[in-house]
Amino acid sequence: MKNVAFLLLLRYVTMGILYGCTLFSRVNCQSCSVITNSTCFDLDYCQTGSDGIDDLECYKQYLENHLTCTWKPGTRASNATTYTLITEQIDRRKCKRCKNILNTFHLIEGLFSKNSVTIWVVESDPNRNCSKAIFKGMPNQLVRCPPPSQISYTRGQGKLHISWKKGKNALQYLVQFRESNMVTWKTVKSDNNHEVTVSGLNRSVSYAAQVQCNPNSTSKRCQKCMWSDVLFIPPELTEVPNIVEFITELLPSGKQRFHMSWKYNSNVSGYSVTVKEESGEFQETFNTTLPEISLTLSLSAYLVRVVAFNSGGQSPAYQRKIPEPQNIDLPGQINVAACSNESFSISWNKSLVKNYTCYSVVWGLVHGNKTSQSFHSLSEKISLRGTLEPYKIYRFILHLRHNKSPCNLKSLNNSESTYGRADAYCVEGRPKSGPVNVTYSNVTKTSAAINWSKVPEEDLQGFLQGYIIHYRANDTSASSAITVNSSTNSYLLTKLKSKTIYKVSVSAFTTAGEGVRSDQIIFETKQYELSNIIVTVVCVIPGILLSLCAVPISSRAFKRAKIFFWPNIPNPGNSNAMQEIDRSSPLEFSHTTAAPLFEADTDEKDADSLHIIEESSVMLAEIEQLQNEPVQSNVDPSPTKPDPPPVSDYTTMEFFHQVMPHASIATAVAQVQPGRQNDIELSTMATLKGMTALDYLKQTLCNVYSNATTAGNDTIDTVM
């Protein structure tokens, strides 16, 4: 009934508006006789054509009695163009003409619904340009259903979803759509009477769409259906908002400032930002036309979601979590105690009661879902009950709310602050796994460093109190244990035995006891310290290099010292006397290749050895025998004994030179027997007159012996 009354009201309002327009345009309607009044049909001078009036259509709305006619003006229409509408019902012998219509529609009343009617619309202007259009039909069969109301649409993933308010006159609806730059429409049928989904659309193209009821699914009262107004659907938003800033800044008194900004390349109508507490207690959506948002929040964890939207739908969402700040100083401290396996007791500073009466506790497993509980309290403690799990850690966060009772949040922005936080176990247990990544390093002769990583928090099953390092030598069954605090992750084992294999494992412990040990690691201490080896190498190598360099230096120094302390015997052959002897009395040698008997060695030969003549008494006896034997000579037998020469390097030779005219040496042979390096056999045959050559022979025999020793088994024959 309400719908019928509404339609009747709408009908009368429409009629009033149209009637007012008709009065304003001074429409003149006159009745005429179909037979007698031929003026109703004086339309022969008007033509019908493509450039004239067109698309004349007449219909009745559902539950309405009047007939509505609409048309489109011709191409030559202007502001001075007027229209004349003529109706004729031959069966009722009724005709009616309305002149001076300025609009392109007109309401017709007083028709008989069961009699056929013919309707003309004539377009004319002061230049007597005239065109006409004709419509025929049965009024009771011209009823049409209006388009659906409250039409809305959304786009996404290449789909278009259109919905409308359910209609009572049709069981099915038609939707026609096309791309904005196309002419041809495509039509789809709905599976129900309130929505339809079209797939396979081009996401980057805009579309146009219309909705109408399906005439084949309507009642007998609704033979036609009207199309809705054209819906212009913009392209789909396919990009996620590009986040430029996502910043959280800690503020005093347990709050944080959150700021986020973004960019979007397509034209959008605005942005929708949803901020939700991770505990799920409250969420708030902020619609803005600016690509940024700033909020003041408590120190809880939040989920943020931002999308861009236009009339066609929403873009893909950007989502991110605002994590709960860790390792920070909070304004206060709360105490949590496990009352039983089903409840915790939380208490806080009594002074808060003076300023706050609304609180919120967010609690749950540290690595699980959390729940939030708001409450009004005039005391400083509260008891929380729930299904608790043993050996798992729970976290409790107390928030203060500035509003009064009721304590539920009305907004997220600057509505609460965080006071304190605490962790607790309802029942503690031993760690069910050992430390991970146990390794050794810096192994020496008596020490080794042991390193490890923390036991995973979910395996602790209690608050960590410290670690125990177990180690033993491979040659003994007795093990040692060292306990360190919970903040230590490495330890240096000392006083170990050298060249020994050790096995080490590490375990963690809580107030409930020691947990599982880690896998053993095995290492062997060194036999020598690396530092000692380095020192040895550093010292020995330079010593060797120094020795190699010192050998030639010391050899040259030794030679120079020997030359200094044992001077060379001068070479008589270099004296003036020997040169004169060579010129005046050249020697005849029995062997052309023999060396002179009294030739002195060179510096190199003489400097290399110092010889002692053994059996000197035998040699002197032979020399004396040579002196006593008579020797045939052409020299004067009674020479005058010369005066002693002056002392010099060649004193002996100078002296010998003076006595040589009075003596001749026949043959002197020095021979070194093989295998006897210390014995010398000397056979000398000489004739000396007036003096003894013993002094000179003593000097030269040393050189002869040295040459004989060096030459080995060689024989030197000298003839003077």
Disulfide bonds with the S-S distance in Angstrom:
Cys29-Cys98 2.00
Cys32-Cys40 1.80
Cys32-Cys95 2.46
Cys46-Cys130 1.54
Cys58-Cys69 1.96
Cys145-Cys222 1.49
Cys213-Cys225 1.78
Cys358-Cys407 1.97
